[in-house]
Amino acid sequence: MNAPVNFSADKLYDVIVVGGGPAGLTAALYLARARYRVLVVEKTGFGGQITITHEVVNYPGVFNTSGYDLTETMRKQAESFGAEFLLAEVESLDMNGDIKTVRTSRGELYAFGVLLATGAHPRAVGFKGEEEYKGRGVAYCATCDGQFFTGKDVFVIGGGFAAAEEGVFLTKFARKVTILIRKDDFSCAESVAEHARNHPKITVLTNTTVEEVSGQMGLNYIRYKNTKTGEVTEFRAAEGEHFGVFVFAGYQPATALVKGLVDLNEQGYVVTDSDQRTNVPGLYAAGDLCVKPLRQVVTAVGDGALAATELEKYAAAMQEKTGLVPKPPAAKEHTAPAAAPAPKAEESAPASEELFTADMKAQLDAVFARMERPLVLKLYLDSRPVSAELEGYMTALAALTDKLTVEVAQRNAPSELAPCVKVTLTDGTETGLAFHGVPGGHEFTSFVLGLYNAAGPGQSMDADVAADIAALDKDVEVKVLVSLSCTMCPELVTAAQRIAAASPRVTAEVYDINHFEAIKDKYNVMSVPCLVINDTQVSFGKKNIRQVVDLLK
Ligand SMILES: Cc1cc2nc3c(=O)[nH]c(=O)nc-3n(C[C@H](O)[C@H](O)[C@H](O)COP(=O)(O)OP(=O)(O)OC[C@H]3O[C@@H](n4cnc5c(N)ncnc54)[C@H](O)[C@@H]3O)c2cc1C
């Protein structure tokens, strides 16, 4: 057997899956169920691109769900069979020998077989102003940013499924939606196109390309051209008004990791055979990054299942050849989980058993058990119902453990502060972590991780990141502006709060902008997540801990 230099058997998996979208999660489910040791490595958040859509209605057997709920169920289903998960970026692959090396941002791992399921990301169109106004009117996620354009005009660029479906979704907020299609019609299924075409709030302009957008406090100018007639249209928002431009113009395969390693087609998609095998022995591919005619969840999961069954055979042969048999963890009880609750406004203080399911309580117990020191949840409240909601939520959470106590610091706190929960040590020392609003929805997990990081030992960190945090020599005040429906926000929140927990020089306060209009206006926010450093440096989009540390430096 030829093994890598630093090989250690406890880091050996039958299969490592790169990418935790529908394709990767399905493959993990199949492999784990067949009792192979499988690890899914995901760089941002499990679930993949579908998590940015609010409504999935074309996944057979599930009438109507959100992208997040659908894939979180897939993840839990795979976990229940014994699949393992790691939040890290795969940086390179060494596919030589019987044992392959997968280098990640959190160290080297080993596997007999590797499944590439890195999917795709939105393609920028390249019109003038697109890059400059990202987060200031140019957006790529309707679920995250649609509400910023309530009562305003919205332009949607693209003619595929995403443009048609998200265009209809945006009518919930926008006064009017104009869909600009480069070709002479939609390229998606007729029923989806029809829905958009017939919507009273939607206008569809075909053979149209955007040339430029601009503005001051947000976008107030767009110029587009009819490529058939040559007619150029300039649209200016009324005085003091702004509008949104949502780009859904196709995707780029995420194949940078394997460029030069596997065969790609001219557009950069991975070429596989009908068993999802690439030209490199032991390397398989599934999902949106493959050459295929339809990129949807249903085809991604089909690829994932097929690749997994082929990888089972490959791993079994390698076990026999090397004599090494990776040991998967025991499967858990296979029960349907419930999603994290998004608490509703106007509710009185709920009992903990109503808010947290048995499954959530078990996961919370595991986190609380590892917390090194107790914490105090210090509340700053006002007379709004959302303050009562925060008090009820925190009281219910603290009732689950003796590591947390709730203390009301102020009942008539100013509106720029309340509702707020600050995390302190029992001697009153501030940890620098605070959440303004109610940390439910997609922020629940990041809030709990924040508690774990504040109490110690906290999530592990790369040595170079830890060294850079320790070297920060000035006080830094970080604000993260989020909304609870944003699936891109938790990664940035977790990163900022991990840094704050590790450094006495950094504070990280999170604001649910739905309750803090003034702060939204102050920084002219039209997209979340929004990161504000020392009240001056404002940036948009998801970021990992390395990227945040680089900005703080
Ligand atoms: C707005 C929108 C709406 C959509 N609506 C629908 C719909 O209604 N129905 C439907 O069927 N489909 C829909 N789709 C398409 C669907 O989301 C995709 O077909 C599907 O997600 C593809 O799954 P995947 O697993 O191949 O890739 P992805 O979902 O793209 O997942 C790939 C994952 O790999 C991770 N990754 C990438 N590189 C690395 C690395 N180096 N290390 C670690 N992790 C990495 C990424 O972070 C990502 O999470 C929609 C897509 C969008 C954007």
The ligand as an SDF file (V2000), in Angstrom:
LIG
                    3D

 53 58  0  0  0  0  0  0  0  0999 V2000
  -32.3190   31.3140   -6.8660 C   0  0  0  0  0  0  0  0  0  0  0  0
  -32.3420   29.8420   -7.2190 C   0  0  0  0  0  0  0  0  0  0  0  0
  -33.5480   29.1610   -7.2860 C   0  0  0  0  0  0  0  0  0  0  0  0
  -33.5820   27.7950   -7.6000 C   0  0  0  0  0  0  0  0  0  0  0  0
  -34.7880   27.1700   -7.5990 N   0  0  0  0  0  0  0  0  0  0  0  0
  -34.8370   25.8320   -7.8250 C   0  0  0  0  0  0  0  0  0  0  0  0
  -36.0780   25.1260   -7.7170 C   0  0  0  0  0  0  0  0  0  0  0  0
  -37.1210   25.7230   -7.4080 O   0  0  0  0  0  0  0  0  0  0  0  0
  -36.0660   23.7910   -7.9370 N   0  0  0  0  0  0  0  0  0  0  0  0
  -34.9330   23.1040   -8.2420 C   0  0  0  0  0  0  0  0  0  0  0  0
  -34.9980   21.8880   -8.4110 O   0  0  0  0  0  0  0  0  0  0  0  0
  -33.7410   23.7460   -8.3650 N   0  0  0  0  0  0  0  0  0  0  0  0
  -33.6600   25.0900   -8.1630 C   0  0  0  0  0  0  0  0  0  0  0  0
  -32.4530   25.7370   -8.2500 N   0  0  0  0  0  0  0  0  0  0  0  0
  -31.2640   24.9820   -8.7020 C   0  0  0  0  0  0  0  0  0  0  0  0
  -30.6660   24.1530   -7.5520 C   0  0  0  0  0  0  0  0  0  0  0  0
  -30.3970   25.0120   -6.4870 O   0  0  0  0  0  0  0  0  0  0  0  0
  -29.3940   23.4550   -7.9980 C   0  0  0  0  0  0  0  0  0  0  0  0
  -29.6360   22.6860   -9.1420 O   0  0  0  0  0  0  0  0  0  0  0  0
  -28.8440   22.5420   -6.8960 C   0  0  0  0  0  0  0  0  0  0  0  0
  -28.6420   23.2660   -5.7140 O   0  0  0  0  0  0  0  0  0  0  0  0
  -27.5270   21.8930   -7.3180 C   0  0  0  0  0  0  0  0  0  0  0  0
  -27.0440   21.1450   -6.2420 O   0  0  0  0  0  0  0  0  0  0  0  0
  -25.4870   20.7540   -6.1170 P   0  0  0  0  0  0  0  0  0  0  0  0
  -25.3820   19.9220   -4.9070 O   0  0  0  0  0  0  0  0  0  0  0  0
  -24.9920   20.2250   -7.4000 O   0  0  0  0  0  0  0  0  0  0  0  0
  -24.7000   22.1240   -5.9320 O   0  0  0  0  0  0  0  0  0  0  0  0
  -24.8700   23.3940   -4.9330 P   0  0  0  0  0  0  0  0  0  0  0  0
  -26.2460   23.4940   -4.4360 O   0  0  0  0  0  0  0  0  0  0  0  0
  -24.3080   24.5520   -5.6950 O   0  0  0  0  0  0  0  0  0  0  0  0
  -23.9200   23.0210   -3.7170 O   0  0  0  0  0  0  0  0  0  0  0  0
  -22.5190   23.0040   -3.8560 C   0  0  0  0  0  0  0  0  0  0  0  0
  -21.8990   23.2560   -2.4960 C   0  0  0  0  0  0  0  0  0  0  0  0
  -20.4870   23.0580   -2.5850 O   0  0  0  0  0  0  0  0  0  0  0  0
  -19.8340   23.9880   -1.7590 C   0  0  0  0  0  0  0  0  0  0  0  0
  -18.4540   24.1460   -2.2140 N   0  0  0  0  0  0  0  0  0  0  0  0
  -18.0050   24.6720   -3.3900 C   0  0  0  0  0  0  0  0  0  0  0  0
  -16.6610   24.6300   -3.4270 N   0  0  0  0  0  0  0  0  0  0  0  0
  -16.2450   24.0570   -2.2680 C   0  0  0  0  0  0  0  0  0  0  0  0
  -14.9550   23.7650   -1.7220 C   0  0  0  0  0  0  0  0  0  0  0  0
  -13.8260   24.0070   -2.4010 N   0  0  0  0  0  0  0  0  0  0  0  0
  -14.8870   23.2180   -0.4890 N   0  0  0  0  0  0  0  0  0  0  0  0
  -16.0220   22.9390    0.2160 C   0  0  0  0  0  0  0  0  0  0  0  0
  -17.2710   23.2170   -0.2600 N   0  0  0  0  0  0  0  0  0  0  0  0
  -17.3730   23.7560   -1.4860 C   0  0  0  0  0  0  0  0  0  0  0  0
  -20.6740   25.2560   -1.9320 C   0  0  0  0  0  0  0  0  0  0  0  0
  -20.4790   26.1500   -0.8450 O   0  0  0  0  0  0  0  0  0  0  0  0
  -22.0840   24.6850   -1.9970 C   0  0  0  0  0  0  0  0  0  0  0  0
  -22.7050   24.6720   -0.7330 O   0  0  0  0  0  0  0  0  0  0  0  0
  -32.3800   27.1000   -7.9140 C   0  0  0  0  0  0  0  0  0  0  0  0
  -31.1620   27.7920   -7.8560 C   0  0  0  0  0  0  0  0  0  0  0  0
  -31.1280   29.1380   -7.4960 C   0  0  0  0  0  0  0  0  0  0  0  0
  -29.8100   29.8480   -7.3980 C   0  0  0  0  0  0  0  0  0  0  0  0
  1  2  1  0
  2  3  1  0
  2 52  2  0
  3  4  2  0
  4  5  1  0
  4 50  1  0
  5  6  2  0
  6  7  1  0
  6 13  1  0
  7  8  2  0
  7  9  1  0
  9 10  1  0
 10 11  2  0
 10 12  1  0
 12 13  2  0
 13 14  1  0
 14 15  1  0
 14 50  1  0
 15 16  1  0
 16 17  1  0
 16 18  1  0
 18 19  1  0
 18 20  1  0
 20 21  1  0
 20 22  1  0
 22 23  1  0
 23 24  1  0
 24 25  2  0
 24 26  1  0
 24 27  1  0
 27 28  1  0
 28 29  2  0
 28 30  1  0
 28 31  1  0
 31 32  1  0
 32 33  1  0
 33 34  1  0
 33 48  1  0
 34 35  1  0
 35 36  1  0
 35 46  1  0
 36 37  1  0
 36 45  1  0
 37 38  2  0
 38 39  1  0
 39 40  1  0
 39 45  2  0
 40 41  1  0
 40 42  2  0
 42 43  1  0
 43 44  2  0
 44 45  1  0
 46 47  1  0
 46 48  1  0
 48 49  1  0
 50 51  2  0
 51 52  1  0
 52 53  1  0
M  END
$$$$
